[in-house]
Amino acid sequence: MMILVTYDVNMESASGTKRLRNVAKACENIGQRVQKSVFECLVEPEQYVTLKNKLLSIIDKDKDSIRIYILGAKWERRIEHYGITQSFKQEGAIIL
């Protein structure tokens, strides 16, 4: 299933900067950054639960925000994109 993870981390302190790096790293490990604080992640249900728990363990719930949109299995019909894109198809093969 496709999920969209968005986040806003308060960076008024050094701990906020660290949280921001850790949130981004957790998302980079499973998905593709499509904007500065937005990731598209093609995941299995267990991966979704693991990612969500990881993100919730990183953020400060009194200062930060995480939003996860579950687009499901037929996600391609739910996304409209306009303008420049530098992304790749997540379900296809990647040759490095």
Secondary structure, DSSP 8 states (H G I E B T S, - for coil): -EEEEEEE---SSHHHHHHHHHHHHHHHTTSEEEETTEEEEE--HHHHHHHHHHHHHHS-TTT-EEEEEEEETTGGGG----S------TTS----
